[in-house]
């Protein structure tokens, strides 16, 4: 019985070491790419779905150009939708950012009165299997929105 227990303990130890090594290898293989773009919100349309005016359930759709960090050159586009969760406070959004080399999909809140952080839920091309965050900051009138993406692949 003791011999069997030692063999099982040794096998368990070897398996634990192998798991740690594989987890370290996976984490070391991840790369972080930081991308900052500025969305020009020129196509946003709100569909009033219930009570007249800004109310829960309203739908916002968009497909806008994305400019580089200097706000001078178009580097991509986006398209998506948001549903109003609380009038005057927040939307719940999801959209795709189409960039050179692939796309990045995000989902999360858009707060009317301050920055928001959304989850990167996936991607294509060089962003395949992407995760990470997108920090969204709007200018005063909402016509330009800075997206600071931290993409983990």
N, CA, C and O atoms as a GROMACS GRO file, in nm:
protein
  612
    1UNK      N    1   0.082  -0.118   0.000
    1UNK     CA    2   0.000   0.000   0.000
    1UNK      C    3   0.087   0.125   0.000
    1UNK      O    4   0.059   0.221  -0.072
    2UNK      N    5   0.194   0.123   0.082
    2UNK     CA    6   0.280   0.240   0.088
    2UNK      C    7   0.348   0.266  -0.045
    2UNK      O    8   0.360   0.382  -0.086
    3UNK      N    9   0.391   0.165  -0.113
    3UNK     CA   10   0.456   0.180  -0.242
    3UNK      C   11   0.362   0.242  -0.345
    3UNK      O   12   0.400   0.328  -0.424
    4UNK      N   13   0.238   0.195  -0.341
    4UNK     CA   14   0.136   0.248  -0.432
    4UNK      C   15   0.110   0.396  -0.405
    4UNK      O   16   0.095   0.474  -0.498
    5UNK      N   17   0.106   0.433  -0.277
    5UNK     CA   18   0.081   0.573  -0.239
    5UNK      C   19   0.196   0.662  -0.285
    5UNK      O   20   0.173   0.773  -0.333
    6UNK      N   21   0.319   0.612  -0.272
    6UNK     CA   22   0.436   0.690  -0.316
    6UNK      C   23   0.433   0.710  -0.467
    6UNK      O   24   0.463   0.819  -0.516
    7UNK      N   25   0.397   0.606  -0.541
    7UNK     CA   26   0.389   0.616  -0.687
    7UNK      C   27   0.282   0.718  -0.726
    7UNK      O   28   0.303   0.802  -0.814
    8UNK      N   29   0.166   0.711  -0.659
    8UNK     CA   30   0.058   0.805  -0.690
    8UNK      C   31   0.099   0.948  -0.654
    8UNK      O   32   0.068   1.040  -0.728
    9UNK      N   33   0.168   0.967  -0.542
    9UNK     CA   34   0.215   1.099  -0.500
    9UNK      C   35   0.316   1.152  -0.601
    9UNK      O   36   0.310   1.269  -0.639
   10UNK      N   37   0.407   1.068  -0.645
   10UNK     CA   38   0.508   1.109  -0.743
   10UNK      C   39   0.442   1.146  -0.876
   10UNK      O   40   0.477   1.246  -0.938
   11UNK      N   41   0.346   1.064  -0.918
   11UNK     CA   42   0.275   1.092  -1.044
   11UNK      C   43   0.198   1.224  -1.034
   11UNK      O   44   0.196   1.302  -1.128
   12UNK      N   45   0.135   1.248  -0.918
   12UNK     CA   46   0.062   1.373  -0.897
   12UNK      C   47   0.155   1.492  -0.900
   12UNK      O   48   0.120   1.597  -0.955
   13UNK      N   49   0.273   1.478  -0.840
   13UNK     CA   50   0.371   1.587  -0.838
   13UNK      C   51   0.420   1.619  -0.979
   13UNK      O   52   0.433   1.736  -1.016
   14UNK      N   53   0.446   1.515  -1.057
   14UNK     CA   54   0.489   1.534  -1.196
   14UNK      C   55   0.380   1.605  -1.276
   14UNK      O   56   0.409   1.695  -1.354
   15UNK      N   57   0.256   1.564  -1.257
   15UNK     CA   58   0.145   1.627  -1.329
   15UNK      C   59   0.130   1.773  -1.289
   15UNK      O   60   0.105   1.858  -1.375
   16UNK      N   61   0.146   1.805  -1.161
   16UNK     CA   62   0.134   1.944  -1.114
   16UNK      C   63   0.245   2.029  -1.174
   16UNK      O   64   0.218   2.142  -1.217
   17UNK      N   65   0.368   1.979  -1.178
   17UNK     CA   66   0.480   2.052  -1.237
   17UNK      C   67   0.454   2.075  -1.386
   17UNK      O   68   0.479   2.184  -1.437
   18UNK      N   69   0.406   1.973  -1.455
   18UNK     CA   70   0.376   1.987  -1.598
   18UNK      C   71   0.268   2.093  -1.621
   18UNK      O   72   0.277   2.170  -1.717
   19UNK      N   73   0.169   2.098  -1.535
   19UNK     CA   74   0.062   2.197  -1.548
   19UNK      C   75   0.118   2.337  -1.527
   19UNK      O   76   0.085   2.428  -1.603
   20UNK      N   77   0.201   2.356  -1.427
   20UNK     CA   78   0.261   2.487  -1.401
   20UNK      C   79   0.346   2.530  -1.521
   20UNK      O   80   0.338   2.645  -1.564
   21UNK      N   81   0.425   2.441  -1.574
   21UNK     CA   82   0.509   2.473  -1.690
   21UNK      C   83   0.423   2.512  -1.810
   21UNK      O   84   0.455   2.608  -1.880
   22UNK      N   85   0.316   2.439  -1.834
   22UNK     CA   86   0.231   2.472  -1.949
   22UNK      C   87   0.161   2.605  -1.928
   22UNK      O   88   0.147   2.681  -2.024
   23UNK      N   89   0.117   2.636  -1.805
   23UNK     CA   90   0.053   2.765  -1.779
   23UNK      C   91   0.152   2.880  -1.796
   23UNK      O   92   0.117   2.984  -1.851
   24UNK      N   93   0.275   2.862  -1.750
   24UNK     CA   94   0.377   2.964  -1.766
   24UNK      C   95   0.407   2.982  -1.914
   24UNK      O   96   0.422   3.096  -1.960
   25UNK      N   97   0.415   2.875  -1.990
   25UNK     CA   98   0.440   2.883  -2.134
   25UNK      C   99   0.329   2.959  -2.204
   25UNK      O  100   0.356   3.042  -2.291
   26UNK      N  101   0.204   2.932  -2.167
   26UNK     CA  102   0.092   3.001  -2.230
   26UNK      C  103   0.097   3.150  -2.197
   26UNK      O  104   0.080   3.233  -2.286
   27UNK      N  105   0.121   3.184  -2.070
   27UNK     CA  106   0.123   3.325  -2.032
   27UNK      C  107   0.240   3.397  -2.097
   27UNK      O  108   0.228   3.515  -2.132
   28UNK      N  109   0.353   3.330  -2.114
   28UNK     CA  110   0.468   3.392  -2.178
   28UNK      C  111   0.445   3.410  -2.327
   28UNK      O  112   0.504   3.499  -2.388
   29UNK      N  113   0.361   3.328  -2.386
   29UNK     CA  114   0.336   3.336  -2.529
   29UNK      C  115   0.238   3.449  -2.563
   29UNK      O  116   0.230   3.488  -2.680
   30UNK      N  117   0.164   3.501  -2.466
   30UNK     CA  118   0.069   3.608  -2.491
   30UNK      C  119   0.141   3.738  -2.523
   30UNK      O  120   0.246   3.768  -2.466
   31UNK      N  121   0.083   3.814  -2.615
   31UNK     CA  122   0.137   3.946  -2.645
   31UNK      C  123   0.029   4.049  -2.622
   31UNK      O  124  -0.090   4.022  -2.641
   32UNK      N  125   0.070   4.167  -2.581
   32UNK     CA  126  -0.022   4.278  -2.558
   32UNK      C  127   0.005   4.384  -2.663
   32UNK      O  128   0.118   4.430  -2.679
   33UNK      N  129  -0.099   4.421  -2.735
   33UNK     CA  130  -0.090   4.526  -2.836
   33UNK      C  131  -0.179   4.641  -2.792
   33UNK      O  132  -0.297   4.621  -2.762
   34UNK      N  133  -0.122   4.760  -2.787
   34UNK     CA  134  -0.201   4.878  -2.751
   34UNK      C  135  -0.229   4.958  -2.877
   34UNK      O  136  -0.138   4.994  -2.952
   35UNK      N  137  -0.358   4.985  -2.898
   35UNK     CA  138  -0.401   5.060  -3.016
   35UNK      C  139  -0.495   5.170  -2.967
   35UNK      O  140  -0.586   5.144  -2.889
   36UNK      N  141  -0.471   5.293  -3.013
   36UNK     CA  142  -0.562   5.403  -2.982
   36UNK      C  143  -0.616   5.458  -3.113
   36UNK      O  144  -0.540   5.495  -3.203
   37UNK      N  145  -0.749   5.464  -3.122
   37UNK     CA  146  -0.815   5.520  -3.239
   37UNK      C  147  -0.922   5.618  -3.191
   37UNK      O  148  -0.967   5.613  -3.077
   38UNK      N  149  -0.961   5.706  -3.282
   38UNK     CA  150  -1.064   5.804  -3.251
   38UNK      C  151  -1.180   5.784  -3.347
   38UNK      O  152  -1.165   5.798  -3.469
   39UNK      N  153  -1.295   5.752  -3.292
   39UNK     CA  154  -1.416   5.732  -3.372
   39UNK      C  155  -1.481   5.868  -3.397
   39UNK      O  156  -1.498   5.948  -3.304
   40UNK      N  157  -1.517   5.893  -3.521
   40UNK     CA  158  -1.597   6.010  -3.556
   40UNK      C  159  -1.741   5.963  -3.566
   40UNK      O  160  -1.779   5.894  -3.661
   41UNK      N  161  -1.822   6.000  -3.466
   41UNK     CA  162  -1.960   5.951  -3.455
   41UNK      C  163  -2.051   6.031  -3.548
   41UNK      O  164  -2.123   6.122  -3.506
   42UNK      N  165  -2.047   5.995  -3.677
   42UNK     CA  166  -2.124   6.070  -3.778
   42UNK      C  167  -2.249   5.998  -3.826
   42UNK      O  168  -2.334   6.059  -3.891
   43UNK      N  169  -2.261   5.870  -3.796
   43UNK     CA  170  -2.374   5.794  -3.851
   43UNK      C  171  -2.471   5.745  -3.744
   43UNK      O  172  -2.565   5.671  -3.774
   44UNK      N  173  -2.449   5.784  -3.620
   44UNK     CA  174  -2.530   5.733  -3.509
   44UNK      C  175  -2.678   5.767  -3.528
   44UNK      O  176  -2.714   5.881  -3.556
   45UNK      N  177  -2.762   5.664  -3.512
   45UNK     CA  178  -2.907   5.683  -3.524
   45UNK      C  179  -2.972   5.614  -3.404
   45UNK      O  180  -2.943   5.498  -3.374
   46UNK      N  181  -3.061   5.688  -3.336
   46UNK     CA  182  -3.135   5.630  -3.225
   46UNK      C  183  -3.277   5.602  -3.272
   46UNK      O  184  -3.346   5.690  -3.324
   47UNK      N  185  -3.320   5.477  -3.252
   47UNK     CA  186  -3.457   5.438  -3.282
   47UNK      C  187  -3.533   5.435  -3.150
   47UNK      O  188  -3.500   5.360  -3.058
   48UNK      N  189  -3.637   5.520  -3.143
   48UNK     CA  190  -3.718   5.531  -3.023
   48UNK      C  191  -3.814   5.413  -3.019
   48UNK      O  192  -3.902   5.401  -3.105
   49UNK      N  193  -3.798   5.325  -2.922
   49UNK     CA  194  -3.874   5.200  -2.922
   49UNK      C  195  -3.988   5.195  -2.821
   49UNK      O  196  -4.063   5.098  -2.818
   50UNK      N  197  -4.000   5.297  -2.741
   50UNK     CA  198  -4.104   5.292  -2.636
   50UNK      C  199  -4.157   5.430  -2.608
   50UNK      O  200  -4.208   5.498  -2.696
   51UNK      N  201  -4.145   5.470  -2.482
   51UNK     CA  202  -4.188   5.603  -2.441
   51UNK      C  203  -4.112   5.705  -2.525
   51UNK      O  204  -3.992   5.690  -2.548
   52UNK      N  205  -4.181   5.810  -2.570
   52UNK     CA  206  -4.118   5.912  -2.654
   52UNK      C  207  -3.998   5.974  -2.582
   52UNK      O  208  -4.002   5.999  -2.462
   53UNK      N  209  -3.891   5.997  -2.657
   53UNK     CA  210  -3.770   6.055  -2.601
   53UNK      C  211  -3.676   5.948  -2.550
   53UNK      O  212  -3.694   5.829  -2.576
   54UNK      N  213  -3.575   5.993  -2.478
   54UNK     CA  214  -3.473   5.903  -2.424
   54UNK      C  215  -3.534   5.813  -2.318
   54UNK      O  216  -3.573   5.860  -2.210
   55UNK      N  217  -3.543   5.684  -2.348
   55UNK     CA  218  -3.604   5.591  -2.252
   55UNK      C  219  -3.543   5.452  -2.266
   55UNK      O  220  -3.483   5.419  -2.368
   56UNK      N  221  -3.559   5.372  -2.161
   56UNK     CA  222  -3.509   5.235  -2.161
   56UNK      C  223  -3.560   5.160  -2.283
   56UNK      O  224  -3.676   5.171  -2.320
   57UNK      N  225  -3.470   5.084  -2.344
   57UNK     CA  226  -3.506   5.003  -2.459
   57UNK      C  227  -3.479   5.067  -2.593
   57UNK      O  228  -3.486   4.999  -2.696
   58UNK      N  229  -3.449   5.198  -2.597
   58UNK     CA  230  -3.416   5.262  -2.725
   58UNK      C  231  -3.293   5.195  -2.786
   58UNK      O  232  -3.210   5.141  -2.714
   59UNK      N  233  -3.283   5.199  -2.917
   59UNK     CA  234  -3.175   5.131  -2.989
   59UNK      C  235  -3.089   5.233  -3.063
   59UNK      O  236  -3.141   5.317  -3.137
   60UNK      N  237  -2.958   5.226  -3.043
   60UNK     CA  238  -2.862   5.309  -3.114
   60UNK      C  239  -2.784   5.220  -3.209
   60UNK      O  240  -2.730   5.117  -3.168
   61UNK      N  241  -2.778   5.258  -3.337
   61UNK     CA  242  -2.698   5.184  -3.434
   61UNK      C  243  -2.597   5.280  -3.496
   61UNK      O  244  -2.620   5.401  -3.502
   62UNK      N  245  -2.484   5.225  -3.542
   62UNK     CA  246  -2.380   5.310  -3.599
   62UNK      C  247  -2.285   5.231  -3.687
   62UNK      O  248  -2.275   5.108  -3.676
   63UNK      N  249  -2.215   5.302  -3.774
   63UNK     CA  250  -2.107   5.249  -3.858
   63UNK      C  251  -2.019   5.369  -3.894
   63UNK      O  252  -2.048   5.442  -3.988
   64UNK      N  253  -1.913   5.387  -3.818
   64UNK     CA  254  -1.832   5.508  -3.826
   64UNK      C  255  -1.688   5.482  -3.867
   64UNK      O  256  -1.639   5.369  -3.862
   65UNK      N  257  -1.620   5.590  -3.907
   65UNK     CA  258  -1.478   5.581  -3.939
   65UNK      C  259  -1.396   5.593  -3.812
   65UNK      O  260  -1.433   5.662  -3.717
   66UNK      N  261  -1.282   5.523  -3.812
   66UNK     CA  262  -1.186   5.528  -3.703
   66UNK      C  263  -1.059   5.596  -3.754
   66UNK      O  264  -1.004   5.558  -3.858
   67UNK      N  265  -1.012   5.696  -3.680
   67UNK     CA  266  -0.893   5.771  -3.717
   67UNK      C  267  -0.778   5.734  -3.625
   67UNK      O  268  -0.799   5.684  -3.515
   68UNK      N  269  -0.655   5.758  -3.672
   68UNK     CA  270  -0.538   5.730  -3.590
   68UNK      C  271  -0.536   5.821  -3.468
   68UNK      O  272  -0.619   5.910  -3.454
   69UNK      N  273  -0.439   5.797  -3.380
   69UNK     CA  274  -0.430   5.870  -3.254
   69UNK      C  275  -0.414   6.021  -3.274
   69UNK      O  276  -0.455   6.100  -3.189
   70UNK      N  277  -0.353   6.062  -3.388
   70UNK     CA  278  -0.338   6.204  -3.416
   70UNK      C  279  -0.466   6.264  -3.477
   70UNK      O  280  -0.474   6.385  -3.500
   71UNK      N  281  -0.565   6.179  -3.502
   71UNK     CA  282  -0.696   6.221  -3.554
   71UNK      C  283  -0.687   6.281  -3.694
   71UNK      O  284  -0.762   6.371  -3.729
   72UNK      N  285  -0.592   6.229  -3.776
   72UNK     CA  286  -0.572   6.284  -3.910
   72UNK      C  287  -0.596   6.183  -4.022
   72UNK      O  288  -0.630   6.222  -4.134
   73UNK      N  289  -0.577   6.053  -3.995
   73UNK     CA  290  -0.582   5.952  -4.100
   73UNK      C  291  -0.682   5.843  -4.064
   73UNK      O  292  -0.680   5.792  -3.952
   74UNK      N  293  -0.768   5.807  -4.159
   74UNK     CA  294  -0.862   5.697  -4.137
   74UNK      C  295  -0.783   5.566  -4.135
   74UNK      O  296  -0.708   5.536  -4.228
   75UNK      N  297  -0.801   5.488  -4.026
   75UNK     CA  298  -0.729   5.361  -4.012
   75UNK      C  299  -0.823   5.242  -4.001
   75UNK      O  300  -0.779   5.128  -3.987
   76UNK      N  301  -0.954   5.269  -4.007
   76UNK     CA  302  -1.050   5.160  -3.997
   76UNK      C  303  -1.191   5.212  -3.986
   76UNK      O  304  -1.218   5.331  -4.002
   77UNK      N  305  -1.281   5.120  -3.958
   77UNK     CA  306  -1.422   5.152  -3.937
   77UNK      C  307  -1.476   5.067  -3.823
   77UNK      O  308  -1.410   4.974  -3.777
   78UNK      N  309  -1.595   5.102  -3.778
   78UNK     CA  310  -1.662   5.018  -3.680
   78UNK      C  311  -1.808   5.006  -3.718
   78UNK      O  312  -1.858   5.080  -3.803
   79UNK      N  313  -1.876   4.913  -3.656
   79UNK     CA  314  -2.022   4.901  -3.672
   79UNK      C  315  -2.077   4.826  -3.553
   79UNK      O  316  -2.017   4.731  -3.504
   80UNK      N  317  -2.194   4.873  -3.507
   80UNK     CA  318  -2.250   4.806  -3.391
   80UNK      C  319  -2.381   4.864  -3.347
   80UNK      O  320  -2.445   4.942  -3.418
   81UNK      N  321  -2.420   4.825  -3.225
   81UNK     CA  322  -2.546   4.871  -3.170
   81UNK      C  323  -2.538   4.877  -3.018
   81UNK      O  324  -2.456   4.812  -2.955
   82UNK      N  325  -2.627   4.959  -2.963
   82UNK     CA  326  -2.638   4.974  -2.818
   82UNK      C  327  -2.786   4.980  -2.783
   82UNK      O  328  -2.867   5.028  -2.862
   83UNK      N  329  -2.819   4.931  -2.667
   83UNK     CA  330  -2.956   4.941  -2.617
   83UNK      C  331  -2.952   5.026  -2.490
   83UNK      O  332  -2.866   5.008  -2.403
   84UNK      N  333  -3.048   5.117  -2.482
   84UNK     CA  334  -3.054   5.206  -2.366
   84UNK      C  335  -3.097   5.127  -2.244
   84UNK      O  336  -3.202   5.063  -2.244
   85UNK      N  337  -3.015   5.131  -2.139
   85UNK     CA  338  -3.044   5.060  -2.015
   85UNK      C  339  -3.110   5.153  -1.915
   85UNK      O  340  -3.213   5.119  -1.857
   86UNK      N  341  -3.052   5.271  -1.895
   86UNK     CA  342  -3.109   5.369  -1.804
   86UNK      C  343  -3.100   5.506  -1.870
   86UNK      O  344  -2.990   5.554  -1.899
   87UNK      N  345  -3.214   5.568  -1.895
   87UNK     CA  346  -3.220   5.698  -1.964
   87UNK      C  347  -3.128   5.799  -1.897
   87UNK      O  348  -3.132   5.818  -1.775
   88UNK      N  349  -3.045   5.865  -1.979
   88UNK     CA  350  -2.955   5.966  -1.929
   88UNK      C  351  -2.834   5.914  -1.855
   88UNK      O  352  -2.751   5.992  -1.808
   89UNK      N  353  -2.822   5.780  -1.844
   89UNK     CA  354  -2.713   5.723  -1.764
   89UNK      C  355  -2.625   5.628  -1.845
   89UNK      O  356  -2.504   5.648  -1.852
   90UNK      N  357  -2.685   5.524  -1.908
   90UNK     CA  358  -2.600   5.425  -1.973
   90UNK      C  359  -2.670   5.349  -2.084
   90UNK      O  360  -2.792   5.336  -2.088
   91UNK      N  361  -2.586   5.299  -2.173
   91UNK     CA  362  -2.624   5.208  -2.281
   91UNK      C  363  -2.544   5.079  -2.260
   91UNK      O  364  -2.438   5.082  -2.196
   92UNK      N  365  -2.593   4.967  -2.312
   92UNK     CA  366  -2.514   4.844  -2.320
   92UNK      C  367  -2.485   4.824  -2.467
   92UNK      O  368  -2.577   4.816  -2.549
   93UNK      N  369  -2.357   4.814  -2.503
   93UNK     CA  370  -2.316   4.816  -2.643
   93UNK      C  371  -2.234   4.694  -2.683
   93UNK      O  372  -2.174   4.626  -2.600
   94UNK      N  373  -2.234   4.669  -2.812
   94UNK     CA  374  -2.144   4.569  -2.872
   94UNK      C  375  -2.115   4.616  -3.014
   94UNK      O  376  -2.204   4.662  -3.085
   95UNK      N  377  -1.989   4.605  -3.052
   95UNK     CA  378  -1.953   4.643  -3.189
   95UNK      C  379  -1.822   4.579  -3.230
   95UNK      O  380  -1.749   4.521  -3.150
   96UNK      N  381  -1.796   4.592  -3.360
   96UNK     CA  382  -1.673   4.539  -3.419
   96UNK      C  383  -1.592   4.656  -3.473
   96UNK      O  384  -1.645   4.743  -3.543
   97UNK      N  385  -1.463   4.658  -3.439
   97UNK     CA  386  -1.368   4.755  -3.492
   97UNK      C  387  -1.290   4.685  -3.603
   97UNK      O  388  -1.220   4.587  -3.577
   98UNK      N  389  -1.300   4.735  -3.725
   98UNK     CA  390  -1.228   4.678  -3.838
   98UNK      C  391  -1.099   4.757  -3.858
   98UNK      O  392  -1.102   4.875  -3.894
   99UNK      N  393  -0.986   4.692  -3.832
   99UNK     CA  394  -0.855   4.755  -3.840
   99UNK      C  395  -0.768   4.680  -3.939
   99UNK      O  396  -0.803   4.569  -3.981
  100UNK      N  397  -0.656   4.740  -3.977
  100UNK     CA  398  -0.564   4.670  -4.066
  100UNK      C  399  -0.518   4.541  -3.999
  100UNK      O  400  -0.472   4.544  -3.885
  101UNK      N  401  -0.530   4.431  -4.067
  101UNK     CA  402  -0.486   4.303  -4.014
  101UNK      C  403  -0.594   4.221  -3.945
  101UNK      O  404  -0.570   4.106  -3.908
  102UNK      N  405  -0.714   4.279  -3.925
  102UNK     CA  406  -0.820   4.202  -3.863
  102UNK      C  407  -0.921   4.290  -3.791
  102UNK      O  408  -0.921   4.413  -3.805
  103UNK      N  409  -1.006   4.226  -3.716
  103UNK     CA  410  -1.110   4.298  -3.644
  103UNK      C  411  -1.106   4.263  -3.495
  103UNK      O  412  -1.055   4.159  -3.456
  104UNK      N  413  -1.161   4.356  -3.414
  104UNK     CA  414  -1.168   4.336  -3.269
  104UNK      C  415  -1.311   4.364  -3.226
  104UNK      O  416  -1.365   4.470  -3.254
  105UNK      N  417  -1.373   4.268  -3.158
  105UNK     CA  418  -1.510   4.280  -3.110
  105UNK      C  419  -1.509   4.318  -2.963
  105UNK      O  420  -1.432   4.264  -2.884
  106UNK      N  421  -1.598   4.413  -2.926
  106UNK     CA  422  -1.606   4.458  -2.787
  106UNK      C  423  -1.751   4.456  -2.740
  106UNK      O  424  -1.844   4.461  -2.820
  107UNK      N  425  -1.767   4.449  -2.608
  107UNK     CA  426  -1.901   4.453  -2.548
  107UNK      C  427  -1.891   4.512  -2.408
  107UNK      O  428  -1.799   4.481  -2.333
  108UNK      N  429  -1.989   4.598  -2.375
  108UNK     CA  430  -1.993   4.654  -2.241
  108UNK      C  431  -2.070   4.783  -2.235
  108UNK      O  432  -2.140   4.819  -2.330
  109UNK      N  433  -2.056   4.856  -2.124
  109UNK     CA  434  -2.135   4.976  -2.102
  109UNK      C  435  -2.077   5.098  -2.173
  109UNK      O  436  -1.956   5.109  -2.192
  110UNK      N  437  -2.165   5.189  -2.209
  110UNK     CA  438  -2.128   5.323  -2.254
  110UNK      C  439  -2.200   5.418  -2.160
  110UNK      O  440  -2.323   5.429  -2.163
  111UNK      N  441  -2.123   5.486  -2.074
  111UNK     CA  442  -2.181   5.577  -1.976
  111UNK      C  443  -2.193   5.717  -2.035
  111UNK      O  444  -2.100   5.766  -2.099
  112UNK      N  445  -2.306   5.780  -2.013
  112UNK     CA  446  -2.328   5.914  -2.066
  112UNK      C  447  -2.233   6.017  -2.006
  112UNK      O  448  -2.192   6.110  -2.076
  113UNK      N  449  -2.196   6.002  -1.880
  113UNK     CA  450  -2.124   6.108  -1.809
  113UNK      C  451  -1.983   6.068  -1.768
  113UNK      O  452  -1.936   6.110  -1.662
  114UNK      N  453  -1.914   5.990  -1.848
  114UNK     CA  454  -1.777   5.957  -1.811
  114UNK      C  455  -1.723   5.842  -1.891
  114UNK      O  456  -1.794   5.781  -1.971
  115UNK      N  457  -1.595   5.811  -1.868
  115UNK     CA  458  -1.531   5.701  -1.941
  115UNK      C  459  -1.595   5.566  -1.909
  115UNK      O  460  -1.656   5.548  -1.803
  116UNK      N  461  -1.580   5.474  -2.001
  116UNK     CA  462  -1.631   5.338  -1.986
  116UNK      C  463  -1.519   5.241  -2.019
  116UNK      O  464  -1.428   5.274  -2.095
  117UNK      N  465  -1.526   5.121  -1.961
  117UNK     CA  466  -1.433   5.015  -1.999
  117UNK      C  467  -1.515   4.897  -2.046
  117UNK      O  468  -1.601   4.847  -1.974
  118UNK      N  469  -1.487   4.852  -2.168
  118UNK     CA  470  -1.557   4.740  -2.228
  118UNK      C  471  -1.462   4.621  -2.241
  118UNK      O  472  -1.340   4.639  -2.242
  119UNK      N  473  -1.518   4.503  -2.251
  119UNK     CA  474  -1.439   4.381  -2.268
  119UNK      C  475  -1.416   4.354  -2.416
  119UNK      O  476  -1.507   4.368  -2.497
  120UNK      N  477  -1.295   4.316  -2.450
  120UNK     CA  478  -1.267   4.264  -2.584
  120UNK      C  479  -1.307   4.117  -2.580
  120UNK      O  480  -1.254   4.040  -2.500
  121UNK      N  481  -1.400   4.079  -2.667
  121UNK     CA  482  -1.456   3.944  -2.661
  121UNK      C  483  -1.407   3.853  -2.773
  121UNK      O  484  -1.445   3.736  -2.778
  122UNK      N  485  -1.323   3.904  -2.862
  122UNK     CA  486  -1.271   3.820  -2.968
  122UNK      C  487  -1.220   3.904  -3.083
  122UNK      O  488  -1.218   4.027  -3.077
  123UNK      N  489  -1.179   3.836  -3.189
  123UNK     CA  490  -1.127   3.906  -3.304
  123UNK      C  491  -1.101   3.812  -3.420
  123UNK      O  492  -1.123   3.691  -3.411
  124UNK      N  493  -1.053   3.871  -3.528
  124UNK     CA  494  -1.017   3.794  -3.647
  124UNK      C  495  -0.879   3.835  -3.694
  124UNK      O  496  -0.823   3.934  -3.646
  125UNK      N  497  -0.824   3.758  -3.788
  125UNK     CA  498  -0.694   3.792  -3.844
  125UNK      C  499  -0.587   3.793  -3.737
  125UNK      O  500  -0.578   3.700  -3.657
  126UNK      N  501  -0.506   3.899  -3.735
  126UNK     CA  502  -0.398   3.906  -3.636
  126UNK      C  503  -0.451   3.921  -3.493
  126UNK      O  504  -0.375   3.909  -3.397
  127UNK      N  505  -0.582   3.947  -3.479
  127UNK     CA  506  -0.644   3.960  -3.347
  127UNK      C  507  -0.726   3.836  -3.310
  127UNK      O  508  -0.807   3.839  -3.218
  128UNK      N  509  -0.705   3.727  -3.383
  128UNK     CA  510  -0.775   3.602  -3.355
  128UNK      C  511  -0.754   3.564  -3.208
  128UNK      O  512  -0.643   3.571  -3.156
  129UNK      N  513  -0.862   3.523  -3.142
  129UNK     CA  514  -0.860   3.484  -3.000
  129UNK      C  515  -0.825   3.600  -2.906
  129UNK      O  516  -0.775   3.578  -2.796
  130UNK      N  517  -0.851   3.722  -2.950
  130UNK     CA  518  -0.818   3.839  -2.869
  130UNK      C  519  -0.903   3.846  -2.743
  130UNK      O  520  -1.018   3.802  -2.740
  131UNK      N  521  -0.843   3.902  -2.639
  131UNK     CA  522  -0.913   3.940  -2.516
  131UNK      C  523  -0.853   4.073  -2.475
  131UNK      O  524  -0.767   4.127  -2.544
  132UNK      N  525  -0.898   4.126  -2.362
  132UNK     CA  526  -0.843   4.252  -2.315
  132UNK      C  527  -0.953   4.352  -2.289
  132UNK      O  528  -1.066   4.316  -2.259
  133UNK      N  529  -0.918   4.481  -2.300
  133UNK     CA  530  -1.014   4.587  -2.268
  133UNK      C  531  -1.007   4.700  -2.370
  133UNK      O  532  -0.908   4.720  -2.439
  134UNK      N  533  -1.117   4.773  -2.376
  134UNK     CA  534  -1.124   4.896  -2.455
  134UNK      C  535  -1.173   5.004  -2.359
  134UNK      O  536  -1.284   4.995  -2.305
  135UNK      N  537  -1.090   5.107  -2.338
  135UNK     CA  538  -1.133   5.222  -2.257
  135UNK      C  539  -1.185   5.327  -2.353
  135UNK      O  540  -1.116   5.367  -2.447
  136UNK      N  541  -1.306   5.371  -2.327
  136UNK     CA  542  -1.377   5.463  -2.415
  136UNK      C  543  -1.390   5.597  -2.342
  136UNK      O  544  -1.436   5.603  -2.229
  137UNK      N  545  -1.348   5.705  -2.410
  137UNK     CA  546  -1.361   5.839  -2.354
  137UNK      C  547  -1.419   5.928  -2.462
  137UNK      O  548  -1.364   5.938  -2.572
  138UNK      N  549  -1.530   5.994  -2.432
  138UNK     CA  550  -1.600   6.079  -2.528
  138UNK      C  551  -1.560   6.225  -2.509
  138UNK      O  552  -1.535   6.269  -2.397
  139UNK      N  553  -1.555   6.300  -2.621
  139UNK     CA  554  -1.536   6.443  -2.605
  139UNK      C  555  -1.666   6.505  -2.555
  139UNK      O  556  -1.766   6.435  -2.541
  140UNK      N  557  -1.665   6.634  -2.528
  140UNK     CA  558  -1.779   6.701  -2.462
  140UNK      C  559  -1.911   6.686  -2.535
  140UNK      O  560  -2.015   6.668  -2.471
  141UNK      N  561  -1.910   6.692  -2.669
  141UNK     CA  562  -2.038   6.684  -2.741
  141UNK      C  563  -2.066   6.546  -2.801
  141UNK      O  564  -2.165   6.529  -2.872
  142UNK      N  565  -1.980   6.448  -2.774
  142UNK     CA  566  -2.004   6.311  -2.819
  142UNK      C  567  -1.977   6.285  -2.966
  142UNK      O  568  -2.011   6.178  -3.016
  143UNK      N  569  -1.916   6.380  -3.037
  143UNK     CA  570  -1.891   6.359  -3.180
  143UNK      C  571  -1.762   6.284  -3.207
  143UNK      O  572  -1.746   6.226  -3.315
  144UNK      N  573  -1.670   6.283  -3.111
  144UNK     CA  574  -1.546   6.208  -3.124
  144UNK      C  575  -1.524   6.128  -2.996
  144UNK      O  576  -1.535   6.180  -2.885
  145UNK      N  577  -1.493   6.001  -3.015
  145UNK     CA  578  -1.477   5.912  -2.901
  145UNK      C  579  -1.343   5.839  -2.915
  145UNK      O  580  -1.316   5.775  -3.017
  146UNK      N  581  -1.261   5.850  -2.813
  146UNK     CA  582  -1.131   5.783  -2.814
  146UNK      C  583  -1.146   5.642  -2.761
  146UNK      O  584  -1.203   5.620  -2.654
  147UNK      N  585  -1.095   5.546  -2.838
  147UNK     CA  586  -1.092   5.406  -2.798
  147UNK      C  587  -0.946   5.369  -2.771
  147UNK      O  588  -0.864   5.370  -2.863
  148UNK      N  589  -0.913   5.338  -2.647
  148UNK     CA  590  -0.778   5.291  -2.612
  148UNK      C  591  -0.790   5.140  -2.587
  148UNK      O  592  -0.838   5.095  -2.483
  149UNK      N  593  -0.746   5.062  -2.686
  149UNK     CA  594  -0.755   4.917  -2.679
  149UNK      C  595  -0.628   4.856  -2.623
  149UNK      O  596  -0.517   4.893  -2.663
  150UNK      N  597  -0.644   4.764  -2.529
  150UNK     CA  598  -0.534   4.682  -2.478
  150UNK      C  599  -0.570   4.540  -2.520
  150UNK      O  600  -0.651   4.473  -2.455
  151UNK      N  601  -0.509   4.494  -2.629
  151UNK     CA  602  -0.545   4.367  -2.692
  151UNK      C  603  -0.444   4.259  -2.652
  151UNK      O  604  -0.324   4.274  -2.675
  152UNK      N  605  -0.495   4.152  -2.593
  152UNK     CA  606  -0.411   4.040  -2.553
  152UNK      C  607  -0.437   3.926  -2.651
  152UNK      O  608  -0.550   3.880  -2.666
  153UNK      N  609  -0.332   3.880  -2.716
  153UNK     CA  610  -0.344   3.766  -2.809
  153UNK      C  611  -0.242   3.661  -2.774
  153UNK      O  612  -0.236   3.557  -2.840
   0.00000   0.00000   0.00000
